[in-house]
Amino acid sequence: MKTPTLMIQGTTSDAGKSTLVTGICRALLRRDVKVAPFKPQNMALNSAVTKDGGEIGRAQALQAYACKLEPSTDMNPVLLKPNSDTGAQVIIHGNAIGNQNASDYHDYKKVAMDAVLSSYERLTEKFEIIIVEGAGSPAEINLRHNDIANMGFAEAVDCPVIIVADIDRGGVFAHLIGTLELLSQSEKDRVIGFIINRFRGDIALLQSGLDWLEERTGKSVFGVIPYLHGLHLDAEDAMPKNQPTSTNKTFRIIVPALPHISNHTDFDPLRFHPGIEFNYVAPNKTPPAADLIILPGSKSVQNDLEWLRQQNWEQAINKHLRYGGKLMGICGGYQMLGNSINDPDYVESDIPKTQGLKLLDIDTTFQPNKTLRQVNGNLLFNNAKFSGYEIHTGVTNGEGLTRPVVKTNKGYDGAISEDNQVMGFYAHGIFETQTACNALLNWAGLHTEEAISFDDFRDRQIDRLADVLEEHMDIDKLWETIR
């Protein structure tokens, strides 16, 4: 018997596909259904590392969490990490195979489809149902040839599709009808219905439109999901908006919004910390006064370092340190803090060497092989334990490594300056461990309020989402329809 499979596609990017898959997975799990998430192709700079050292999109790791599963590379067999406006690093089954421009990858998709289908088949052998997330929109005419992300996949495995649209953008009926009209007949036939997302107001005022939509298309509206104010899930890619400032939060942290920022989910535990005023500093904005500056990860470290200099961040950082502030770098941000960044094999860019900020006595050289691994260990300055992961191509050396930040199951990581003002390390996700987050913030100068338990926080957000889907969708009917 074929494993039941449902694909959620959207009229646009950010229509709510990732969120819906997460919530549906948790709702089905509550019914003791053995469910797994799947996204054939993802394009995102927020990623996660699986237990076996593979790299997948962050959204699929969150969806696995909703299913109470260990994330696997089969849940996201193709990941594209943009490193320019026209190119990206291509990751197949968790491993980078190199950089490709858009036209080269368009031809490569026939090969990538084999990886997609092999991963899907392995999942069907283990689970009762697969909930699939599309990418962008199935109506992107220029991308339909050799498509593996939307209807191309749905046609290949013969699965039903639900299309979701964001009513908060306006024009929701035009989005849905227009998307449907641009599909082939066989693709239209596999669309079993629609979900309208982010609705505000009186549902009675929408009912005539829903009736019209069902009458015109002959397809069901499976639910109208309200706008969930204050719902916080791991972002697939888009930068989150800054939280409103509060007079009760006296400890200030700022992070530059780099053009190629990656894994900014590192900072979610800080954004929701009860004692922290956290802000991303947008381009062309003067960095405000802060207690701690953190340089984040980057998919294009040398280009982003040059951007920092153009934005006058180097002067702002030096002033910050003169006034006694603390500075931290994670992954690419850690590499920027050193004396030099070298790329002799042009792994990340066409720049062979860039001078670093010279705030840590280290030098980094990019190599073709990427380091991908989960790590756990403890902070050396107070022995707090943590869990995290590493994603980087650079190998770092130098005298500064004699003063490491952490000891992990893979060795030592990071460096602290002699004056104890500057710290950097490779481990992502370190703030998600409550004790380590408290210790790092204590080093930076926050001695009062403690960090939240981020695992509990994430779980509550997923449960809240599932509760709302249970209320505004007929999950049992959906399950029976798919079966």
BALOFI-680853 format. One record per residue (C-alpha): residue number from 1; z, y, x. Coordinates in steps of 0.5 Angstrom, whole numbers, m for minus. Example, Ala and Ser with C-alpha at 12.3 -4.5 7.8 and 13.67 -1.06 7.14 Angstrom:
<pts>
{n->1&z->16&y->m9&x->25}
{n->2&z->14&y->m2&x->27}
</pts>
This chain:
<pts>
{n->1&z->0&y->0&x->0}
{n->2&z->m2&y->7&x->3}
{n->3&z->4&y->11&x->5}
{n->4&z->5&y->17&x->0}
{n->5&z->3&y->24&x->3}
{n->6&z->3&y->31&x->0}
{n->7&z->0&y->37&x->4}
{n->8&z->2&y->44&x->3}
{n->9&z->m3&y->49&x->4}
{n->10&z->m3&y->56&x->4}
{n->11&z->m7&y->62&x->2}
{n->12&z->m5&y->66&x->8}
{n->13&z->m1&y->65&x->14}
{n->14&z->6&y->66&x->12}
{n->15&z->5&y->64&x->5}
{n->16&z->11&y->60&x->6}
{n->17&z->9&y->53&x->8}
{n->18&z->14&y->52&x->13}
{n->19&z->19&y->54&x->9}
{n->20&z->17&y->49&x->3}
{n->21&z->16&y->43&x->7}
{n->22&z->23&y->44&x->10}
{n->23&z->26&y->45&x->3}
{n->24&z->22&y->39&x->0}
{n->25&z->24&y->35&x->6}
{n->26&z->31&y->36&x->4}
{n->27&z->31&y->35&x->m3}
{n->28&z->27&y->28&x->m2}
{n->29&z->33&y->26&x->3}
{n->30&z->38&y->27&x->m2}
{n->31&z->34&y->22&x->m7}
{n->32&z->35&y->17&x->m1}
{n->33&z->28&y->18&x->0}
{n->34&z->26&y->16&x->8}
{n->35&z->21&y->22&x->9}
{n->36&z->18&y->25&x->15}
{n->37&z->15&y->32&x->16}
{n->38&z->8&y->33&x->19}
{n->39&z->4&y->39&x->22}
{n->40&z->m3&y->36&x->25}
{n->41&z->m4&y->43&x->29}
{n->42&z->0&y->49&x->30}
{n->43&z->m1&y->55&x->34}
{n->44&z->6&y->58&x->36}
{n->45&z->10&y->61&x->42}
{n->46&z->16&y->58&x->39}
{n->47&z->17&y->51&x->41}
{n->48&z->22&y->45&x->42}
{n->49&z->23&y->39&x->46}
{n->50&z->23&y->32&x->44}
{n->51&z->28&y->27&x->47}
{n->52&z->22&y->24&x->51}
{n->53&z->20&y->30&x->54}
{n->54&z->15&y->33&x->49}
{n->55&z->13&y->39&x->46}
{n->56&z->12&y->41&x->39}
{n->57&z->13&y->47&x->34}
{n->58&z->19&y->50&x->33}
{n->59&z->18&y->49&x->25}
{n->60&z->17&y->42&x->26}
{n->61&z->24&y->41&x->29}
{n->62&z->27&y->45&x->24}
{n->63&z->24&y->40&x->19}
{n->64&z->26&y->34&x->22}
{n->65&z->33&y->37&x->22}
{n->66&z->32&y->38&x->15}
{n->67&z->30&y->30&x->14}
{n->68&z->36&y->29&x->19}
{n->69&z->31&y->26&x->24}
{n->70&z->30&y->26&x->31}
{n->71&z->24&y->31&x->33}
{n->72&z->18&y->27&x->35}
{n->73&z->11&y->29&x->38}
{n->74&z->8&y->25&x->32}
{n->75&z->11&y->30&x->28}
{n->76&z->6&y->36&x->31}
{n->77&z->1&y->32&x->35}
{n->78&z->m3&y->39&x->37}
{n->79&z->0&y->45&x->39}
{n->80&z->m3&y->51&x->41}
{n->81&z->1&y->56&x->45}
{n->82&z->m3&y->63&x->46}
{n->83&z->m4&y->66&x->53}
{n->84&z->m9&y->71&x->51}
{n->85&z->m13&y->74&x->45}
{n->86&z->m18&y->69&x->46}
{n->87&z->m15&y->63&x->49}
{n->88&z->m9&y->58&x->49}
{n->89&z->m5&y->53&x->52}
{n->90&z->m7&y->46&x->49}
{n->91&z->m2&y->41&x->48}
{n->92&z->m3&y->34&x->45}
{n->93&z->2&y->29&x->44}
{n->94&z->7&y->34&x->47}
{n->95&z->4&y->34&x->54}
{n->96&z->0&y->40&x->56}
{n->97&z->m8&y->38&x->58}
{n->98&z->m10&y->45&x->60}
{n->99&z->m12&y->52&x->58}
{n->100&z->m18&y->53&x->53}
{n->101&z->m22&y->59&x->50}
{n->102&z->m23&y->59&x->43}
{n->103&z->m30&y->57&x->43}
{n->104&z->m28&y->51&x->48}
{n->105&z->m23&y->49&x->43}
{n->106&z->m27&y->49&x->37}
{n->107&z->m31&y->43&x->40}
{n->108&z->m25&y->40&x->43}
{n->109&z->m23&y->39&x->36}
{n->110&z->m27&y->32&x->35}
{n->111&z->m22&y->29&x->40}
{n->112&z->m16&y->33&x->38}
{n->113&z->m17&y->29&x->31}
{n->114&z->m16&y->23&x->34}
{n->115&z->m9&y->25&x->36}
{n->116&z->m8&y->27&x->30}
{n->117&z->m10&y->21&x->26}
{n->118&z->m6&y->16&x->31}
{n->119&z->0&y->20&x->30}
{n->120&z->0&y->20&x->22}
{n->121&z->m1&y->13&x->22}
{n->122&z->5&y->12&x->27}
{n->123&z->9&y->16&x->22}
{n->124&z->6&y->12&x->16}
{n->125&z->9&y->6&x->19}
{n->126&z->16&y->8&x->19}
{n->127&z->17&y->13&x->13}
{n->128&z->16&y->12&x->5}
{n->129&z->13&y->19&x->5}
{n->130&z->10&y->24&x->9}
{n->131&z->10&y->32&x->7}
{n->132&z->5&y->35&x->11}
{n->133&z->4&y->43&x->13}
{n->134&z->m3&y->46&x->13}
{n->135&z->m4&y->52&x->18}
{n->136&z->m7&y->59&x->16}
{n->137&z->m11&y->58&x->10}
{n->138&z->m16&y->53&x->8}
{n->139&z->m21&y->58&x->6}
{n->140&z->m22&y->61&x->13}
{n->141&z->m30&y->60&x->13}
{n->142&z->m31&y->61&x->20}
{n->143&z->m26&y->55&x->22}
{n->144&z->m28&y->50&x->17}
{n->145&z->m33&y->46&x->22}
{n->146&z->m29&y->40&x->25}
{n->147&z->m23&y->43&x->22}
{n->148&z->m16&y->38&x->23}
{n->149&z->m11&y->43&x->20}
{n->150&z->m12&y->44&x->13}
{n->151&z->m18&y->40&x->9}
{n->152&z->m21&y->37&x->14}
{n->153&z->m14&y->33&x->15}
{n->154&z->m13&y->32&x->8}
{n->155&z->m20&y->29&x->7}
{n->156&z->m19&y->24&x->13}
{n->157&z->m13&y->21&x->10}
{n->158&z->m15&y->22&x->3}
{n->159&z->m8&y->26&x->1}
{n->160&z->m7&y->31&x->m5}
{n->161&z->m6&y->38&x->m4}
{n->162&z->m1&y->44&x->m7}
{n->163&z->m3&y->51&x->m5}
{n->164&z->2&y->56&x->m4}
{n->165&z->1&y->64&x->m5}
{n->166&z->6&y->69&x->m3}
{n->167&z->7&y->74&x->m10}
{n->168&z->10&y->79&x->m6}
{n->169&z->4&y->81&x->m2}
{n->170&z->1&y->82&x->m9}
{n->171&z->m6&y->80&x->m12}
{n->172&z->m3&y->73&x->m12}
{n->173&z->m8&y->70&x->m17}
{n->174&z->m14&y->73&x->m13}
{n->175&z->m11&y->69&x->m7}
{n->176&z->m11&y->63&x->m11}
{n->177&z->m17&y->63&x->m15}
{n->178&z->m21&y->66&x->m9}
{n->179&z->m18&y->60&x->m4}
{n->180&z->m20&y->55&x->m9}
{n->181&z->m27&y->58&x->m10}
{n->182&z->m28&y->57&x->m3}
{n->183&z->m27&y->50&x->m2}
{n->184&z->m32&y->44&x->m3}
{n->185&z->m32&y->40&x->m10}
{n->186&z->m28&y->34&x->m6}
{n->187&z->m23&y->39&x->m3}
{n->188&z->m22&y->42&x->m10}
{n->189&z->m21&y->36&x->m13}
{n->190&z->m15&y->34&x->m9}
{n->191&z->m12&y->40&x->m10}
{n->192&z->m7&y->38&x->m15}
{n->193&z->m3&y->45&x->m17}
{n->194&z->0&y->51&x->m14}
{n->195&z->7&y->54&x->m12}
{n->196&z->8&y->61&x->m13}
{n->197&z->13&y->64&x->m7}
{n->198&z->18&y->70&x->m7}
{n->199&z->18&y->72&x->m14}
{n->200&z->22&y->78&x->m16}
{n->201&z->24&y->80&x->m23}
{n->202&z->23&y->77&x->m30}
{n->203&z->19&y->70&x->m30}
{n->204&z->18&y->72&x->m37}
{n->205&z->13&y->77&x->m35}
{n->206&z->9&y->72&x->m31}
{n->207&z->8&y->67&x->m36}
{n->208&z->2&y->69&x->m39}
{n->209&z->m1&y->69&x->m32}
{n->210&z->1&y->62&x->m30}
{n->211&z->m2&y->60&x->m37}
{n->212&z->m8&y->63&x->m35}
{n->213&z->m8&y->60&x->m28}
{n->214&z->m7&y->53&x->m31}
{n->215&z->m12&y->54&x->m36}
{n->216&z->m18&y->56&x->m32}
{n->217&z->m17&y->51&x->m26}
{n->218&z->m14&y->45&x->m30}
{n->219&z->m8&y->45&x->m25}
{n->220&z->m1&y->45&x->m25}
{n->221&z->4&y->50&x->m23}
{n->222&z->9&y->46&x->m20}
{n->223&z->14&y->52&x->m19}
{n->224&z->15&y->59&x->m18}
{n->225&z->20&y->60&x->m12}
{n->226&z->24&y->67&x->m12}
{n->227&z->25&y->71&x->m7}
{n->228&z->31&y->69&x->m2}
{n->229&z->34&y->75&x->0}
{n->230&z->38&y->73&x->7}
{n->231&z->35&y->66&x->8}
{n->232&z->35&y->65&x->15}
{n->233&z->31&y->59&x->18}
{n->234&z->28&y->58&x->25}
{n->235&z->22&y->62&x->26}
{n->236&z->15&y->59&x->27}
{n->237&z->13&y->64&x->31}
{n->238&z->13&y->71&x->28}
{n->239&z->18&y->76&x->30}
{n->240&z->24&y->77&x->26}
{n->241&z->26&y->84&x->23}
{n->242&z->32&y->87&x->26}
{n->243&z->39&y->87&x->22}
{n->244&z->42&y->93&x->19}
{n->245&z->46&y->96&x->24}
{n->246&z->54&y->96&x->22}
{n->247&z->59&y->100&x->24}
{n->248&z->64&y->94&x->25}
{n->249&z->59&y->91&x->31}
{n->250&z->61&y->95&x->37}
{n->251&z->58&y->90&x->42}
{n->252&z->50&y->92&x->43}
{n->253&z->45&y->87&x->46}
{n->254&z->38&y->89&x->46}
{n->255&z->32&y->85&x->48}
{n->256&z->25&y->87&x->49}
{n->257&z->19&y->85&x->44}
{n->258&z->15&y->82&x->50}
{n->259&z->7&y->81&x->48}
{n->260&z->8&y->74&x->49}
{n->261&z->15&y->73&x->48}
{n->262&z->17&y->65&x->47}
{n->263&z->22&y->62&x->44}
{n->264&z->26&y->68&x->41}
{n->265&z->30&y->63&x->37}
{n->266&z->34&y->63&x->43}
{n->267&z->37&y->69&x->40}
{n->268&z->39&y->67&x->33}
{n->269&z->46&y->66&x->34}
{n->270&z->47&y->73&x->37}
{n->271&z->43&y->76&x->31}
{n->272&z->48&y->73&x->26}
{n->273&z->54&y->74&x->31}
{n->274&z->60&y->77&x->27}
{n->275&z->61&y->82&x->33}
{n->276&z->54&y->84&x->35}
{n->277&z->49&y->89&x->34}
{n->278&z->43&y->86&x->36}
{n->279&z->36&y->89&x->37}
{n->280&z->29&y->87&x->39}
{n->281&z->26&y->94&x->42}
{n->282&z->19&y->95&x->40}
{n->283&z->13&y->97&x->44}
{n->284&z->13&y->105&x->46}
{n->285&z->21&y->105&x->44}
{n->286&z->26&y->108&x->49}
{n->287&z->31&y->102&x->50}
{n->288&z->38&y->104&x->47}
{n->289&z->44&y->104&x->51}
{n->290&z->47&y->97&x->50}
{n->291&z->52&y->93&x->53}
{n->292&z->48&y->87&x->55}
{n->293&z->40&y->87&x->56}
{n->294&z->37&y->80&x->56}
{n->295&z->30&y->79&x->58}
{n->296&z->27&y->73&x->54}
{n->297&z->22&y->67&x->55}
{n->298&z->14&y->69&x->56}
{n->299&z->8&y->65&x->56}
{n->300&z->5&y->70&x->60}
{n->301&z->10&y->72&x->65}
{n->302&z->6&y->76&x->70}
{n->303&z->3&y->80&x->65}
{n->304&z->9&y->81&x->61}
{n->305&z->13&y->84&x->67}
{n->306&z->7&y->89&x->68}
{n->307&z->8&y->91&x->61}
{n->308&z->15&y->92&x->62}
{n->309&z->14&y->97&x->68}
{n->310&z->9&y->100&x->63}
{n->311&z->14&y->101&x->58}
{n->312&z->19&y->104&x->63}
{n->313&z->24&y->98&x->62}
{n->314&z->25&y->97&x->70}
{n->315&z->28&y->104&x->70}
{n->316&z->32&y->103&x->64}
{n->317&z->35&y->97&x->67}
{n->318&z->37&y->100&x->73}
{n->319&z->40&y->105&x->70}
{n->320&z->44&y->100&x->65}
{n->321&z->46&y->97&x->71}
{n->322&z->48&y->103&x->75}
{n->323&z->53&y->104&x->69}
{n->324&z->56&y->98&x->69}
{n->325&z->52&y->94&x->64}
{n->326&z->50&y->86&x->64}
{n->327&z->43&y->83&x->65}
{n->328&z->41&y->76&x->63}
{n->329&z->34&y->73&x->64}
{n->330&z->32&y->66&x->60}
{n->331&z->26&y->62&x->63}
{n->332&z->21&y->67&x->64}
{n->333&z->26&y->73&x->64}
{n->334&z->30&y->69&x->69}
{n->335&z->23&y->69&x->73}
{n->336&z->22&y->76&x->73}
{n->337&z->29&y->78&x->76}
{n->338&z->27&y->75&x->82}
{n->339&z->23&y->78&x->88}
{n->340&z->16&y->75&x->87}
{n->341&z->12&y->71&x->82}
{n->342&z->7&y->67&x->85}
{n->343&z->1&y->63&x->81}
{n->344&z->m4&y->61&x->87}
{n->345&z->m7&y->56&x->82}
{n->346&z->m8&y->61&x->77}
{n->347&z->m4&y->57&x->72}
{n->348&z->m2&y->62&x->67}
{n->349&z->m6&y->68&x->69}
{n->350&z->m11&y->71&x->74}
{n->351&z->m6&y->74&x->78}
{n->352&z->m4&y->71&x->84}
{n->353&z->2&y->74&x->86}
{n->354&z->7&y->79&x->82}
{n->355&z->13&y->83&x->85}
{n->356&z->19&y->81&x->81}
{n->357&z->25&y->86&x->79}
{n->358&z->29&y->84&x->86}
{n->359&z->35&y->83&x->82}
{n->360&z->36&y->76&x->84}
{n->361&z->35&y->73&x->91}
{n->362&z->30&y->68&x->88}
{n->363&z->22&y->67&x->88}
{n->364&z->18&y->63&x->83}
{n->365&z->11&y->59&x->84}
{n->366&z->8&y->56&x->78}
{n->367&z->5&y->49&x->79}
{n->368&z->0&y->46&x->74}
{n->369&z->6&y->41&x->72}
{n->370&z->10&y->43&x->66}
{n->371&z->18&y->42&x->66}
{n->372&z->19&y->39&x->59}
{n->373&z->26&y->36&x->58}
{n->374&z->33&y->36&x->54}
{n->375&z->39&y->38&x->58}
{n->376&z->46&y->38&x->57}
{n->377&z->52&y->40&x->62}
{n->378&z->57&y->46&x->63}
{n->379&z->57&y->53&x->65}
{n->380&z->60&y->53&x->72}
{n->381&z->64&y->59&x->71}
{n->382&z->69&y->57&x->66}
{n->383&z->66&y->49&x->65}
{n->384&z->64&y->51&x->57}
{n->385&z->59&y->45&x->55}
{n->386&z->53&y->46&x->52}
{n->387&z->46&y->43&x->50}
{n->388&z->39&y->46&x->51}
{n->389&z->32&y->45&x->53}
{n->390&z->27&y->47&x->59}
{n->391&z->20&y->49&x->58}
{n->392&z->17&y->52&x->64}
{n->393&z->12&y->51&x->69}
{n->394&z->15&y->55&x->75}
{n->395&z->19&y->52&x->81}
{n->396&z->24&y->57&x->83}
{n->397&z->27&y->57&x->90}
{n->398&z->31&y->62&x->94}
{n->399&z->38&y->64&x->97}
{n->400&z->40&y->66&x->90}
{n->401&z->41&y->59&x->88}
{n->402&z->47&y->58&x->92}
{n->403&z->50&y->61&x->86}
{n->404&z->48&y->57&x->80}
{n->405&z->50&y->59&x->73}
{n->406&z->50&y->51&x->70}
{n->407&z->50&y->44&x->72}
{n->408&z->46&y->40&x->68}
{n->409&z->45&y->32&x->67}
{n->410&z->38&y->34&x->71}
{n->411&z->42&y->38&x->77}
{n->412&z->44&y->46&x->78}
{n->413&z->40&y->51&x->74}
{n->414&z->40&y->59&x->75}
{n->415&z->43&y->64&x->79}
{n->416&z->48&y->70&x->79}
{n->417&z->48&y->76&x->83}
{n->418&z->53&y->77&x->88}
{n->419&z->56&y->83&x->84}
{n->420&z->56&y->79&x->78}
{n->421&z->52&y->84&x->74}
{n->422&z->46&y->80&x->73}
{n->423&z->45&y->72&x->71}
{n->424&z->39&y->68&x->70}
{n->425&z->37&y->61&x->68}
{n->426&z->32&y->56&x->65}
{n->427&z->36&y->53&x->59}
{n->428&z->33&y->55&x->52}
{n->429&z->38&y->54&x->46}
{n->430&z->44&y->55&x->50}
{n->431&z->47&y->60&x->45}
{n->432&z->47&y->55&x->40}
{n->433&z->53&y->51&x->43}
{n->434&z->59&y->55&x->40}
{n->435&z->63&y->55&x->46}
{n->436&z->58&y->56&x->51}
{n->437&z->56&y->62&x->47}
{n->438&z->63&y->65&x->47}
{n->439&z->63&y->64&x->55}
{n->440&z->57&y->68&x->56}
{n->441&z->59&y->73&x->52}
{n->442&z->65&y->74&x->55}
{n->443&z->62&y->74&x->62}
{n->444&z->58&y->80&x->59}
{n->445&z->64&y->84&x->56}
{n->446&z->65&y->81&x->49}
{n->447&z->72&y->79&x->49}
{n->448&z->74&y->79&x->41}
{n->449&z->70&y->76&x->36}
{n->450&z->68&y->69&x->37}
{n->451&z->61&y->66&x->36}
{n->452&z->59&y->62&x->29}
{n->453&z->58&y->54&x->29}
{n->454&z->50&y->55&x->29}
{n->455&z->49&y->48&x->27}
{n->456&z->53&y->49&x->21}
{n->457&z->50&y->55&x->19}
{n->458&z->43&y->52&x->20}
{n->459&z->45&y->47&x->15}
{n->460&z->48&y->51&x->10}
{n->461&z->41&y->55&x->10}
{n->462&z->37&y->49&x->9}
{n->463&z->42&y->46&x->3}
{n->464&z->41&y->53&x->0}
{n->465&z->33&y->53&x->0}
{n->466&z->34&y->46&x->m3}
{n->467&z->38&y->48&x->m8}
{n->468&z->33&y->53&x->m10}
{n->469&z->27&y->49&x->m10}
{n->470&z->31&y->44&x->m14}
{n->471&z->33&y->49&x->m19}
{n->472&z->25&y->52&x->m20}
{n->473&z->21&y->46&x->m18}
{n->474&z->21&y->39&x->m22}
{n->475&z->22&y->35&x->m15}
{n->476&z->23&y->28&x->m19}
{n->477&z->16&y->30&x->m22}
{n->478&z->13&y->32&x->m16}
{n->479&z->15&y->25&x->m13}
{n->480&z->13&y->21&x->m18}
{n->481&z->6&y->25&x->m18}
{n->482&z->5&y->24&x->m10}
{n->483&z->7&y->16&x->m11}
</pts>
